[in-house]
Amino acid sequence: MVDHAFVSAGRRAAPWTLVYVVVAAAALYGGVALLAVLSPGTLPSTALLAALFIGLSGLFVHLAVIVSLRRSARSEQRCQGLIEAIDDITWMTDPLGREALYINPAAERAYGRTRPELLGAQPPWLGWVHADDQPSVQARWRMVGSGKAGDIEYRIVRPDGQVRWLRERTALLSDHEGRPLAVAGMAEDVTDKRFEFEQHREQAMRLESLLQSASDAIISVDHRQRICLFNRMACEVFRISAEAALGQPLDNFIPPAQQLAHRLHVDTFGRSGTTRRRMGRMHGLAGMRSNGETFPIEASISRSGSGEATLLTVVLRDVTAARQAETARQALLRAEGASRAKSEFVARMSHEMRTPLNAVLGFSQLMQSDEHDPLAPAQYRRAERIRAAGWHLLQLIADVMDLASVESGSVRVDATSVALFDTLDEAIAICETQARSRGITLHVHDRGGPRLFVQGDPIRLRQVLINVLSNAVKYNREGGAVDIHARLADGRITLEVQDSGIGMSPEQLVHLYEPFNRLGRERGEVEGSGIGLVLTRQLIERMNGLLHIASEPGRGTRVSITLVAAAPDAQAFPSATPAPPAGPLPGAGSADLPPALVLYIEDNPVNVLLVEQLLARWPQIRFVHADDGHGGLTLARRLLPDLVLLDMQLPDMHGTSVLAALRADPATASLAVVSLSASDLPEDAAVAREAGALEYWTKPIDVASFHKDLIRVLAPEAPRGAVR
C-alpha cells in the first residue's frame, strides 16, 4: 500500500528534499575540498574517508528528514528553519534557471540584496557576476542543463561595489523518470579564505625568492637526512642542479672521511632540544662538490618540527676565498711586520752610526781648520781622507735609509710641477767639484728651447739627478765628458745623460738593480755602495716615470729618465737648497756672530766636547752644558740662554718633554730652542717642530753649515724655521 500521507508530505516537501540533497552533495564536496586544502598535492586515505563521512552525514540528514516527514508534517517547518540557519548560500531555481524558487538568508548577506530582489522570475543573476567571470558562469550553466554537476569559483559585485568570491556547487535535480525538477546549488563565501591564501602564497613566494637569492647555500633535509630543499647558491657551491640534488642523502656532499661523524652529529642534533647550532667550530668542516673536489665551509644548522616531521636546515658558505684571503692577510701582516722591523733596525743603526760619525767628521774638520795649531800638509791630507770617508759612510747610511723607506712605502713623494733645468743646475753644482778634479766637462744641451716642467717631487728629483750625474763622473775616464739632453714628446719629457766612461757589459746590466752589487768594481778606487741606481729607479717609478740604461764596454753609458710633462708654473722651483760644496772652513774669531749664551743639553760627552770646541772658535759665545733633561730645565730657567741646543734622546726624559716644559713656563716660553739630533727621519723633525723646536739640525755636524746656522738663529734679523 501506498502511504498517501507520506506521499502527500513528500510532495509538499519536494522542494525541501531537493535542498537536502544539495546540502548533502555540497557537504561531500566541501569536505573533500577542505581536506585538499589542508593536505595540498595528495589526498591520503584518511582524508577520503573523512570526506565520505561528511557527505554521508548529509545524506543521513536527508534520510532522517524523510523519516521525520513520515512521522509528522510539522517537520517541514523545523527543516526549513535548519536550512535557513545554514551559513552557506543555498538556492533553487526551475530547471531552466528562469525563476528563483528559494534563496536562504545567507544569500542576502553575500549578495548584499534583499530576498525580493533575489527571488522571482528571471532575476539578473548574470549581471551581478563580475564581468571577467561571466563567460565561465554561463559555461557552467550549460553543463548543469545537460545533467552534469558542476562547481566553480567566481566573483560577484555587491551594490556597494565590494567584490566577493563564491565557491559554488550546482546540480540538476530530476524525478524517478529522469524529468528535470529543479536546479539547486550551495555556495560558500570564500573571500576571506582567498585573501589568506593569497597572503600565504605571497609569503611563500617571498620566502622562495629569499632562499634563491641568498648569498649562502641553504639545504634542508628530512629526518632521514634526505635533501628536500636545495637553493640556487647550493647549486653553485656544489656544482649540481637542484633537480639532481633533491632526494639524495646529505652524505653525497660530505667528504667520505667526514661522512660518519657528520651523520652522527646531524642525527644527534635532530634528536636534541636545541634549535640552532654552529658547525665545525672545533674541527674544520668540509664540503664535496659533484666532481669530488673538497673545500672548506662554515655552517650552521637549525631544526623545526619533531619526529618524522623533523626538518633540518643547514646554511653553509664556501670559505675557500676567505681562507685564502686570510692566509694572504697574515702573510702581508708578517711581511709588513718584517718591513717595519727592518725599517726600525735601519733607523736605529742610522742613529747609532751617525753619533760616532759626528765625532769623526766634526773633529776632522776642526783639525783641518785649526789656525792656532795647523796641520802639516801630510797630516791635512790624512784628515781630508778621514773626512771624505766619513761623508761617504754618511751617504751610504742615507741611501740605505731611503731604500728602506721606499720599499716599506713610508717615503713621501709629492707630485708637483718642477722646473727641470733649475733642478738639473742644482745637481750639477753638487757634482761639479768632483768632475773638475778629474777634468770631466758637463755639457747641458737644448737650453735654448722652451722651459720644461715635469711632474715630480723636487727633492727626490734632485736626489735622482745627483745619483745619475755622480755615476757619470765617477765611472768616466780622465778628461772625459758628460752630455745632457732633454726632449719633449707625447706629453713626456726625457732627460738623457751620456758619459764617455768605461761602460758595462750585458752580464753586468743583468745585475744592475741588485742592492749592494757593485758589479765587480768594489776592488777599484771609485767609492760606491751599489744602492744608488736601485734607489734611483724606485724614486723615478714613484714619480710615475721610467728609467732606462744602455751601455757598452769602452763606449760609455746612457741613462734615460722619462717623466710626465707638467704645465708651466711660476712657483715651480725646487724647494730644497743644495748642500754647499766643500770649501774653506770658517776661521777662529769670526766677528759675524753676536755675543750669546748657548746651553747644550746632551748626554754624550763626545758630542758635548765637539760642540764646545766648535763654539770656542768664537770668544763672544759662552757655552754651558747639561747632561740630562731636568738639569737642562734648571739651567734654562736660571740663565735664560740666547740659544738652547737640545738632543732629543736624553737619559731621563725625551726631548719633546723638555720642549713642553720650556713652553709651559712663561720665563722660558720664548727661548730659541734648536733640536740637534742624530735622526734624519722627517717624522722626527715634524714631532720636534710641533713640540716647539725653532729648527731641527741633524748630526753629523758640518762646520761650515753649523756656522751659517748659528748666524741665522742668533742674528736678530735672521729668518726662522729652517730644517737641516
C-alpha positions as CSV (number, residue, x, y, z in Angstrom):
1,M,0.0,0.0,0.0
2,V,1.0,3.4,-0.7
3,D,1.4,5.6,2.3
4,H,-0.7,8.5,1.0
5,A,0.2,10.6,3.9
6,F,3.8,10.1,3.3
7,V,3.4,10.9,-0.4
8,S,1.4,14.0,0.4
9,A,4.0,15.1,2.9
10,G,6.7,14.2,0.4
11,R,5.0,16.2,-2.3
12,R,4.7,19.1,0.0
13,A,8.3,18.7,1.0
14,A,9.7,18.0,-2.5
15,P,11.4,21.3,-2.9
16,W,13.0,20.9,0.5
17,T,14.0,17.4,-0.4
18,L,15.9,18.8,-3.3
19,V,17.6,21.3,-0.9
20,Y,18.6,18.5,1.4
21,V,20.2,16.6,-1.5
22,V,22.1,19.7,-2.5
23,V,23.2,20.2,1.1
24,A,24.5,16.6,1.2
25,A,26.3,16.9,-2.1
26,A,27.8,20.2,-1.2
27,A,28.9,18.8,2.2
28,L,30.6,15.9,0.4
29,Y,32.3,18.3,-2.0
30,G,33.2,20.7,0.8
31,G,34.7,18.0,2.9
32,V,36.9,16.8,0.1
33,A,37.9,20.4,-0.9
34,L,38.7,21.3,2.8
35,L,40.9,18.3,3.2
36,A,42.6,19.0,-0.1
37,V,43.4,22.5,1.1
38,L,44.8,21.1,4.4
39,S,46.8,18.4,2.5
40,P,47.8,20.0,-0.8
41,G,49.2,17.8,-3.5
42,T,48.0,14.5,-2.3
43,L,44.8,13.3,-0.5
44,P,45.5,10.5,1.9
45,S,43.1,7.7,2.5
46,T,42.1,9.2,5.8
47,A,41.1,12.4,4.0
48,L,38.9,10.4,1.6
49,L,37.2,8.6,4.5
50,A,36.6,11.9,6.2
51,A,35.2,13.4,3.1
52,L,32.9,10.4,2.6
53,F,31.8,10.6,6.1
54,I,30.9,14.3,5.8
55,G,29.0,13.6,2.6
56,L,27.2,10.6,4.0
57,S,26.3,12.6,7.0
58,G,24.5,15.0,4.7
59,L,22.6,12.1,3.2
60,F,21.8,10.7,6.6
61,V,20.4,14.1,7.4
62,H,18.2,13.9,4.4
63,L,17.0,10.4,5.2
64,A,16.3,11.5,8.7
65,V,14.3,14.3,7.4
66,I,12.3,12.0,5.2
67,V,11.6,9.7,8.1
68,S,10.6,12.7,10.2
69,L,8.2,13.8,7.4
70,R,6.6,10.4,7.6
71,R,6.0,10.9,11.2
72,S,4.8,14.5,11.1
73,A,4.2,17.1,8.5
74,R,5.2,19.7,11.0
75,S,8.8,18.7,10.5
76,E,8.8,20.8,7.3
77,Q,8.9,23.9,9.4
78,R,11.7,22.6,11.5
79,C,13.7,21.6,8.5
80,Q,13.1,24.9,6.8
81,G,14.4,26.6,9.9
82,L,17.5,24.4,9.7
83,I,18.2,25.3,6.1
84,E,17.6,29.0,6.9
85,A,20.2,28.8,9.6
86,I,22.9,27.4,7.4
87,D,25.8,29.9,6.9
88,D,26.4,28.8,3.3
89,I,24.3,30.2,0.4
90,T,21.5,27.8,-0.6
91,W,19.3,28.3,-3.6
92,M,17.0,26.6,-6.0
93,T,15.6,27.6,-9.4
94,D,13.4,26.0,-12.1
95,P,15.3,23.6,-14.4
96,L,15.9,26.5,-16.9
97,G,17.1,28.9,-14.3
98,R,14.4,31.4,-15.2
99,E,12.7,31.6,-11.8
100,A,14.3,31.5,-8.3
101,L,12.3,29.1,-6.2
102,Y,14.2,29.5,-2.9
103,I,17.0,31.5,-1.5
104,N,18.2,31.5,2.1
105,P,19.3,34.5,4.3
106,A,23.0,33.7,3.7
107,A,22.4,34.7,0.1
108,E,21.0,38.0,1.1
109,R,24.1,38.7,3.2
110,A,26.5,37.6,0.5
111,Y,24.9,39.5,-2.4
112,G,24.0,42.5,-0.3
113,R,20.5,42.4,-1.6
114,T,17.0,41.6,-0.2
115,R,15.1,38.4,-0.7
116,P,12.5,40.1,-3.0
117,E,15.4,41.2,-5.2
118,L,16.8,37.7,-5.3
119,L,13.5,35.8,-5.8
120,G,11.1,35.9,-8.6
121,A,11.1,35.5,-12.2
122,Q,14.3,36.0,-14.2
123,P,16.4,37.8,-11.5
124,P,19.5,39.5,-13.1
125,W,21.9,36.8,-11.8
126,L,24.5,37.2,-14.6
127,G,24.6,41.0,-14.1
128,W,25.7,40.5,-10.5
129,V,28.6,38.4,-11.6
130,H,32.0,40.1,-12.2
131,A,32.4,40.8,-15.9
132,D,35.6,38.8,-16.1
133,D,33.9,35.7,-14.7
134,Q,30.6,35.8,-16.6
135,P,31.8,33.6,-19.5
136,S,32.8,30.8,-17.1
137,V,29.5,31.1,-15.2
138,Q,27.5,30.8,-18.4
139,A,29.5,27.7,-19.4
140,R,28.8,26.2,-16.1
141,W,25.0,26.6,-16.5
142,R,25.2,24.9,-19.9
143,M,26.9,21.9,-18.2
144,V,24.2,21.8,-15.4
145,G,21.5,21.9,-18.0
146,S,23.0,18.8,-19.7
147,G,22.7,17.0,-16.4
148,K,26.3,17.4,-15.3
149,A,27.1,18.6,-11.8
150,G,29.4,21.5,-11.8
151,D,31.5,23.5,-9.3
152,I,33.1,26.9,-9.9
153,E,34.7,29.8,-8.2
154,Y,33.7,33.3,-9.3
155,R,33.2,36.8,-8.2
156,I,30.1,38.8,-7.5
157,V,29.8,42.6,-7.2
158,R,27.6,43.9,-4.4
159,P,25.6,47.1,-4.7
160,D,28.3,49.0,-2.7
161,G,30.9,47.9,-5.2
162,Q,32.5,45.4,-2.9
163,V,33.7,42.2,-4.7
164,R,33.2,38.9,-3.1
165,W,34.4,35.4,-4.1
166,L,32.0,32.4,-4.1
167,R,32.8,28.8,-4.4
168,E,29.6,27.1,-5.7
169,R,28.4,23.5,-6.3
170,T,25.4,23.1,-8.6
171,A,23.3,20.1,-9.6
172,L,20.3,19.3,-11.8
173,L,17.6,17.5,-9.8
174,S,15.3,15.0,-11.6
175,D,12.4,12.7,-10.7
176,H,12.5,8.9,-10.9
177,E,11.7,9.1,-14.6
178,G,14.6,11.5,-15.2
179,R,12.5,14.6,-15.8
180,P,14.2,17.8,-14.6
181,L,12.6,19.2,-11.5
182,A,14.9,22.0,-10.4
183,V,18.4,23.3,-10.3
184,A,19.8,23.5,-6.8
185,G,23.1,24.9,-5.5
186,M,25.1,25.7,-2.5
187,A,27.8,28.3,-2.4
188,E,30.4,29.4,0.2
189,D,31.7,32.9,0.6
190,V,35.5,32.2,0.3
191,T,36.7,35.9,0.0
192,D,38.5,35.7,3.4
193,K,40.0,32.3,2.6
194,R,41.2,33.5,-0.8
195,F,42.7,36.6,0.9
196,E,44.5,34.4,3.4
197,F,45.6,32.1,0.6
198,E,47.0,34.9,-1.4
199,Q,48.8,36.2,1.7
200,H,50.3,32.7,2.2
201,R,51.1,32.4,-1.5
202,E,52.9,35.8,-1.4
203,Q,54.8,34.9,1.7
204,A,55.8,31.6,0.1
205,M,56.9,33.5,-3.0
206,R,58.9,36.0,-0.9
207,L,60.4,33.2,1.1
208,E,61.3,31.3,-2.1
209,S,62.8,34.5,-3.5
210,L,64.9,35.0,-0.4
211,L,66.0,31.4,-0.4
212,Q,67.1,31.6,-4.1
213,S,68.7,35.0,-3.8
214,A,70.6,34.2,-0.6
215,S,74.4,34.6,-0.8
216,D,74.8,31.4,1.3
217,A,74.0,27.8,0.3
218,I,70.8,26.6,2.0
219,I,70.0,22.9,2.3
220,S,67.1,21.3,4.1
221,V,66.9,17.6,4.9
222,D,64.2,15.4,6.4
223,H,64.5,13.0,9.4
224,R,66.3,10.5,7.1
225,Q,68.8,13.2,6.1
226,R,67.4,13.3,2.5
227,I,67.6,16.6,0.7
228,C,64.2,18.3,0.3
229,L,65.4,21.9,-0.4
230,F,68.4,23.0,-2.4
231,N,68.7,26.7,-3.3
232,R,70.5,28.4,-6.1
233,M,73.7,29.1,-4.2
234,A,73.8,25.5,-3.1
235,C,73.7,24.6,-6.8
236,E,76.6,26.9,-7.5
237,V,78.7,25.8,-4.5
238,F,78.3,22.1,-5.1
239,R,78.1,22.4,-8.9
240,I,74.9,20.4,-9.3
241,S,71.3,21.2,-10.3
242,A,68.6,21.3,-7.7
243,E,66.7,18.5,-9.5
244,A,69.7,16.2,-9.3
245,A,70.3,17.0,-5.6
246,L,66.7,16.7,-4.3
247,G,66.1,13.3,-2.7
248,Q,69.8,12.5,-2.4
249,P,71.3,11.8,1.0
250,L,73.3,14.6,2.5
251,D,76.3,12.3,2.7
252,N,76.8,12.7,-1.0
253,F,78.0,16.2,-0.4
254,I,80.3,15.4,2.5
255,P,83.9,14.1,2.1
256,P,84.0,10.3,2.8
257,A,86.3,10.8,5.7
258,Q,83.8,13.1,7.5
259,Q,80.6,11.4,6.5
260,L,80.1,9.2,9.6
261,A,81.0,11.9,12.0
262,H,78.8,14.4,10.2
263,R,75.9,12.0,10.0
264,L,76.1,11.3,13.8
265,H,76.4,14.9,14.6
266,V,73.3,15.8,12.5
267,D,71.3,12.9,13.9
268,T,72.2,13.8,17.5
269,F,71.3,17.4,16.8
270,G,67.9,16.4,15.3
271,R,67.0,14.5,18.5
272,S,68.2,17.2,20.9
273,G,66.1,20.0,22.2
274,T,68.4,22.6,20.6
275,T,67.0,24.5,17.7
276,R,70.2,26.1,16.3
277,R,73.9,25.3,16.4
278,R,77.1,26.3,14.6
279,M,79.0,23.5,13.0
280,G,82.8,22.9,12.6
281,R,83.9,25.2,15.5
282,M,86.2,22.6,17.0
283,H,87.3,20.9,13.8
284,G,87.5,22.0,10.2
285,L,84.3,21.3,8.2
286,A,84.5,20.5,4.5
287,G,82.0,20.0,1.7
288,M,82.4,18.0,-1.5
289,R,81.3,19.1,-4.9
290,S,79.7,16.9,-7.5
291,N,83.1,16.4,-9.2
292,G,84.7,15.1,-5.9
293,E,86.5,18.3,-5.1
294,T,86.6,19.2,-1.4
295,F,86.5,22.6,0.0
296,P,86.3,24.3,3.5
297,I,83.0,25.5,4.7
298,E,81.4,27.3,7.6
299,A,77.9,26.2,8.5
300,S,75.1,26.5,11.0
301,I,72.2,24.1,11.4
302,S,68.6,24.7,12.7
303,R,65.8,22.3,13.5
304,S,62.0,22.6,13.1
305,G,59.2,20.0,13.8
306,S,59.7,16.7,15.5
307,G,59.6,13.0,14.8
308,E,59.2,12.1,11.2
309,A,58.2,15.8,10.6
310,T,61.6,17.0,11.7
311,L,63.2,19.4,9.2
312,L,66.9,20.2,9.5
313,T,68.2,23.2,7.6
314,V,71.9,23.8,7.0
315,V,73.2,27.3,6.0
316,L,76.7,27.0,4.7
317,R,79.3,29.1,3.0
318,D,82.3,28.2,0.9
319,V,85.2,29.9,2.7
320,T,87.9,28.9,0.3
321,A,88.4,32.5,-0.9
322,A,88.1,33.8,2.7
323,R,90.7,31.3,3.9
324,Q,93.0,32.3,1.0
325,A,92.4,36.0,1.8
326,E,93.1,35.4,5.5
327,T,96.3,33.5,4.6
328,A,97.3,36.3,2.3
329,R,96.4,38.8,5.0
330,Q,98.5,37.0,7.6
331,A,101.4,36.8,5.1
332,L,101.0,40.5,4.4
333,L,101.0,41.3,8.1
334,R,104.1,39.2,8.6
335,A,105.7,41.0,5.6
336,E,104.7,44.4,7.0
337,G,106.0,43.4,10.4
338,A,109.3,42.3,8.9
339,S,109.4,45.5,6.9
340,R,108.7,47.6,10.0
341,A,111.3,45.6,11.9
342,K,113.8,46.2,9.1
343,S,113.0,49.9,8.9
344,E,113.2,50.3,12.7
345,F,116.6,48.4,12.6
346,V,117.9,50.6,9.8
347,A,116.6,53.8,11.6
348,R,118.3,52.7,14.9
349,M,121.5,51.7,13.1
350,S,121.4,55.1,11.3
351,H,121.1,56.9,14.6
352,E,123.8,54.8,16.3
353,M,126.2,55.2,13.3
354,R,125.6,58.9,13.0
355,T,126.6,59.5,16.6
356,P,130.3,58.3,16.2
357,L,130.3,59.8,12.7
358,N,129.6,63.2,14.3
359,A,132.8,62.9,16.2
360,V,134.8,61.6,13.2
361,L,133.6,64.3,10.8
362,G,133.4,67.1,13.4
363,F,136.9,66.6,14.8
364,S,138.5,66.0,11.4
365,Q,137.1,69.4,10.3
366,L,138.3,71.1,13.5
367,M,141.8,69.7,12.9
368,Q,141.8,71.0,9.3
369,S,140.6,74.4,10.3
370,D,142.6,75.0,13.5
371,E,144.6,78.2,12.9
372,H,146.4,78.1,16.2
373,D,147.8,74.6,15.6
374,P,147.7,74.0,11.9
375,L,148.3,70.5,10.5
376,A,151.3,69.7,8.4
377,P,150.4,69.2,4.7
378,A,150.7,65.4,5.0
379,Q,148.5,65.4,8.2
380,Y,146.0,67.7,6.4
381,R,145.7,65.2,3.6
382,R,145.2,62.4,6.0
383,A,142.5,64.3,7.8
384,E,140.9,65.0,4.5
385,R,140.8,61.3,3.8
386,I,139.1,60.7,7.1
387,R,136.6,63.4,6.4
388,A,135.9,62.1,2.9
389,A,135.5,58.6,4.2
390,G,133.2,59.8,6.9
391,W,131.0,61.7,4.4
392,H,130.9,58.6,2.1
393,L,129.8,56.5,5.0
394,L,127.2,59.1,5.9
395,Q,125.9,59.0,2.3
396,L,125.8,55.2,2.4
397,I,123.7,55.4,5.6
398,A,121.4,57.9,3.9
399,D,121.0,55.7,0.8
400,V,120.2,52.6,3.0
401,M,117.6,54.7,4.9
402,D,116.0,56.0,1.7
403,L,115.9,52.5,0.2
404,A,114.3,51.0,3.3
405,S,111.7,53.9,3.3
406,V,110.9,53.4,-0.4
407,E,110.5,49.6,0.0
408,S,108.3,50.0,3.1
409,G,106.2,52.6,1.3
410,S,106.8,55.2,4.0
411,V,108.8,57.6,1.8
412,R,106.8,60.6,0.8
413,V,106.9,61.6,-2.9
414,D,105.0,64.8,-3.7
415,A,103.6,65.3,-7.2
416,T,104.1,69.0,-8.2
417,S,105.3,71.0,-11.2
418,V,109.1,71.1,-11.1
419,A,111.4,73.2,-13.4
420,L,113.6,70.6,-14.9
421,F,116.7,72.7,-15.8
422,D,116.6,74.5,-12.4
423,T,116.8,71.2,-10.6
424,L,119.5,70.0,-13.0
425,D,121.6,73.0,-12.3
426,E,121.4,72.3,-8.5
427,A,122.5,68.7,-9.1
428,I,125.4,69.8,-11.4
429,A,126.6,72.3,-8.7
430,I,126.9,69.3,-6.3
431,C,128.9,67.2,-8.8
432,E,130.9,70.0,-10.4
433,T,133.8,69.9,-7.9
434,Q,134.2,66.1,-8.3
435,A,134.1,66.5,-12.1
436,R,136.6,69.4,-12.2
437,S,139.1,67.4,-10.1
438,R,139.1,64.7,-12.9
439,G,139.0,67.1,-15.8
440,I,135.5,66.0,-16.8
441,T,133.2,68.5,-18.5
442,L,129.5,68.6,-18.1
443,H,127.6,69.8,-21.2
444,V,123.9,70.8,-21.0
445,H,122.3,71.0,-24.4
446,D,118.9,72.2,-25.5
447,R,118.8,75.2,-23.2
448,G,117.6,77.4,-26.0
449,G,114.3,75.7,-26.2
450,P,111.1,76.2,-24.2
451,R,111.3,75.9,-20.4
452,L,110.5,72.4,-19.4
453,F,108.4,71.3,-16.4
454,V,107.9,67.8,-15.1
455,Q,105.6,66.2,-12.6
456,G,107.6,65.1,-9.6
457,D,109.0,65.7,-6.2
458,P,111.7,68.5,-6.3
459,I,113.8,67.0,-3.5
460,R,113.6,63.4,-4.8
461,L,114.2,64.5,-8.4
462,R,117.4,66.4,-7.3
463,Q,118.5,63.3,-5.5
464,V,117.9,61.2,-8.6
465,L,119.9,63.6,-10.8
466,I,122.7,63.8,-8.3
467,N,123.0,59.9,-8.3
468,V,122.9,59.8,-12.1
469,L,125.5,62.6,-12.6
470,S,127.7,61.3,-9.8
471,N,127.9,57.9,-11.5
472,A,128.6,59.5,-14.9
473,V,131.5,61.3,-13.3
474,K,132.8,58.5,-11.1
475,Y,132.9,55.9,-13.9
476,N,134.1,58.2,-16.6
477,R,137.7,58.4,-18.0
478,E,140.0,61.1,-17.0
479,G,139.3,64.2,-19.1
480,G,136.0,62.7,-20.4
481,A,132.7,64.4,-20.9
482,V,129.1,64.1,-19.8
483,D,126.5,65.2,-22.3
484,I,123.0,66.0,-21.1
485,H,120.0,66.3,-23.5
486,A,116.3,66.9,-22.8
487,R,113.4,66.4,-25.3
488,L,109.6,66.7,-25.1
489,A,107.4,64.2,-26.9
490,D,103.8,62.9,-26.4
491,G,103.3,64.6,-23.1
492,R,106.5,63.2,-21.6
493,I,110.0,64.7,-21.1
494,T,113.0,62.5,-21.4
495,L,116.4,63.6,-19.9
496,E,119.4,61.7,-21.3
497,V,122.8,61.6,-19.5
498,Q,125.6,60.2,-21.8
499,D,129.1,59.7,-20.4
500,S,132.3,58.6,-22.1
501,G,133.3,56.2,-19.4
502,I,134.1,52.5,-19.1
503,G,130.6,51.3,-19.8
504,M,129.1,48.0,-18.8
505,S,128.8,44.5,-20.3
506,P,125.4,42.8,-20.9
507,E,126.2,40.5,-18.0
508,Q,126.7,43.5,-15.7
509,L,123.5,45.1,-16.9
510,V,121.5,42.0,-15.8
511,H,122.6,42.6,-12.2
512,L,122.3,46.4,-12.4
513,Y,119.5,46.8,-9.9
514,E,120.6,44.4,-7.3
515,P,121.2,46.2,-4.0
516,F,124.9,46.3,-2.8
517,N,126.0,44.8,-6.0
518,R,128.8,47.0,-7.4
519,L,129.3,44.8,-10.5
520,G,132.8,43.8,-9.6
521,R,134.0,47.4,-9.1
522,E,134.2,47.1,-5.3
523,R,138.0,46.5,-5.6
524,G,138.5,49.7,-7.6
525,E,139.4,53.1,-6.4
526,V,135.9,54.5,-7.0
527,E,133.8,54.6,-3.9
528,G,130.2,53.4,-4.0
529,S,127.5,51.4,-2.3
530,G,125.6,49.6,-5.0
531,I,122.4,51.3,-3.8
532,G,122.2,54.5,-5.8
533,L,120.7,53.1,-9.0
534,V,118.3,50.8,-7.1
535,L,117.1,53.8,-5.2
536,T,117.0,56.0,-8.3
537,R,114.8,53.6,-10.2
538,Q,112.3,53.2,-7.3
539,L,112.1,57.0,-6.8
540,I,111.5,57.6,-10.5
541,E,108.8,54.9,-10.6
542,R,107.2,56.6,-7.5
543,M,107.0,59.8,-9.6
544,N,105.3,57.8,-12.4
545,G,108.4,57.9,-14.5
546,L,110.7,55.4,-16.3
547,L,114.4,54.7,-16.0
548,H,116.3,53.1,-18.9
549,I,120.1,52.4,-19.0
550,A,122.0,51.4,-22.1
551,S,125.7,50.7,-22.0
552,E,128.6,49.2,-24.0
553,P,132.1,48.4,-22.6
554,G,134.6,51.1,-23.5
555,R,131.9,53.3,-25.1
556,G,130.2,54.7,-22.1
557,T,126.7,54.6,-20.6
558,R,123.5,56.4,-21.5
559,V,120.9,56.9,-18.7
560,S,117.4,58.0,-19.8
561,I,114.9,59.4,-17.3
562,T,111.3,59.9,-18.7
563,L,108.8,61.8,-16.6
564,V,105.3,63.2,-17.2
565,A,105.4,66.8,-18.6
566,A,103.7,69.4,-16.4
567,A,102.2,72.8,-17.2
568,P,104.4,75.8,-16.6
569,D,104.2,77.1,-13.1
570,A,105.7,80.3,-11.8
571,Q,106.1,78.6,-8.5
572,A,107.8,75.5,-9.9
573,F,111.2,75.7,-8.4
574,P,112.9,73.2,-6.2
575,S,112.2,73.8,-2.6
576,A,115.4,72.3,-1.4
577,T,118.6,74.2,-1.2
578,P,121.6,72.1,-2.3
579,A,124.2,71.1,0.1
580,P,127.1,73.5,-0.1
581,P,130.2,72.2,-1.8
582,A,133.3,71.5,0.3
583,G,135.2,74.7,0.7
584,P,137.3,76.6,3.3
585,L,136.1,76.2,6.8
586,P,135.4,79.4,8.9
587,G,138.4,80.6,10.8
588,A,138.6,81.3,14.5
589,G,137.5,84.6,15.9
590,S,134.9,85.4,13.3
591,A,133.1,88.6,14.2
592,D,129.9,87.8,12.4
593,L,128.3,86.2,15.5
594,P,126.8,88.4,18.2
595,P,127.6,87.7,21.9
596,A,125.4,84.9,23.1
597,L,124.9,82.3,25.8
598,V,124.4,78.8,24.4
599,L,123.0,75.9,26.5
600,Y,123.7,72.4,25.2
601,I,121.5,69.6,26.7
602,E,123.3,66.4,25.7
603,D,124.3,63.2,27.5
604,N,127.0,62.1,25.0
605,P,130.3,63.5,26.2
606,V,132.0,63.3,22.8
607,N,129.2,65.3,21.2
608,V,129.4,67.8,24.1
609,L,133.2,68.2,23.5
610,L,132.8,68.7,19.8
611,V,130.2,71.4,20.1
612,E,132.1,73.1,22.9
613,Q,135.3,73.2,20.8
614,L,133.3,74.5,17.8
615,L,131.8,77.3,19.8
616,A,135.2,78.0,21.4
617,R,136.3,79.4,18.0
618,W,134.1,82.4,18.7
619,P,135.1,84.0,22.0
620,Q,131.9,86.1,22.1
621,I,129.9,82.9,22.7
622,R,129.7,81.5,26.2
623,F,128.9,77.7,26.4
624,V,127.2,75.8,29.2
625,H,126.1,72.2,29.3
626,A,123.6,69.9,31.0
627,D,123.8,66.1,30.6
628,D,120.1,65.4,31.2
629,G,116.6,67.0,30.8
630,H,116.0,68.0,34.3
631,G,119.4,69.7,34.6
632,G,118.8,71.4,31.3
633,L,115.5,72.8,32.5
634,T,117.1,74.1,35.7
635,L,119.9,75.9,33.8
636,A,117.4,77.3,31.2
637,R,115.2,78.8,34.0
638,R,118.2,80.2,35.8
639,L,120.3,81.5,32.9
640,L,117.7,82.3,30.2
641,P,120.2,81.5,27.4
642,D,120.1,83.0,23.9
643,L,120.1,79.5,22.3
644,V,119.3,76.0,23.6
645,L,120.7,73.1,21.6
646,L,118.6,70.1,22.6
647,D,119.3,66.4,21.9
648,M,116.0,64.5,21.6
649,Q,117.3,61.3,23.2
650,L,118.1,62.0,26.9
651,P,118.6,59.5,29.7
652,D,115.8,60.9,31.9
653,M,113.2,62.3,29.5
654,H,112.5,62.7,25.8
655,G,113.3,66.0,24.1
656,T,109.6,66.7,23.5
657,S,109.0,66.7,27.2
658,V,111.8,69.2,27.7
659,L,110.3,71.4,25.0
660,A,106.8,71.1,26.6
661,A,108.2,72.2,30.0
662,L,110.1,75.1,28.4
663,R,107.0,76.3,26.5
664,A,104.8,75.9,29.6
665,D,106.9,78.2,31.7
666,P,106.4,81.9,30.9
667,A,110.0,82.6,31.8
668,T,111.4,80.2,29.2
669,A,108.5,80.1,26.7
670,S,110.2,82.5,24.2
671,L,113.7,80.8,24.3
672,A,115.2,79.9,21.0
673,V,115.4,76.0,21.1
674,V,117.0,74.1,18.2
675,S,116.8,70.3,18.1
676,L,120.3,68.8,17.4
677,S,119.6,65.1,16.7
678,A,121.3,62.1,15.1
679,S,117.9,61.1,13.5
680,D,117.2,62.5,10.0
681,L,113.7,61.0,9.7
682,P,111.2,63.6,8.6
683,E,108.6,62.4,11.1
684,D,111.1,63.0,13.9
685,A,111.7,66.5,12.7
686,A,108.0,67.1,12.5
687,V,107.5,65.9,16.1
688,A,110.2,68.3,17.3
689,R,108.7,71.3,15.5
690,E,105.2,70.5,16.8
691,A,106.6,70.3,20.3
692,G,108.1,73.8,20.0
693,A,111.6,73.5,18.4
694,L,112.6,76.5,16.3
695,E,114.7,74.4,13.9
696,Y,115.8,70.9,13.5
697,W,119.6,70.2,12.8
698,T,121.0,66.8,12.2
699,K,124.2,65.1,13.1
700,P,127.0,64.7,12.0
701,I,127.8,68.4,12.1
702,D,129.2,70.1,9.1
703,V,131.3,73.0,10.5
704,A,130.6,75.4,7.6
705,S,126.8,74.7,7.8
706,F,126.9,74.9,11.6
707,H,128.5,78.4,11.4
708,K,125.8,79.6,8.9
709,D,123.0,78.2,11.1
710,L,124.3,79.9,14.2
711,I,124.4,83.2,12.4
712,R,120.8,82.7,11.2
713,V,119.5,81.8,14.6
714,L,121.4,84.3,16.8
715,A,121.2,87.3,14.5
716,P,118.0,89.3,15.3
717,E,117.1,89.8,11.6
718,A,117.6,86.1,10.8
719,P,114.7,84.1,9.3
720,R,113.4,81.2,11.4
721,G,112.0,77.7,10.9
722,A,114.8,76.1,8.8
723,V,115.4,72.4,8.9
724,R,118.8,71.0,8.1
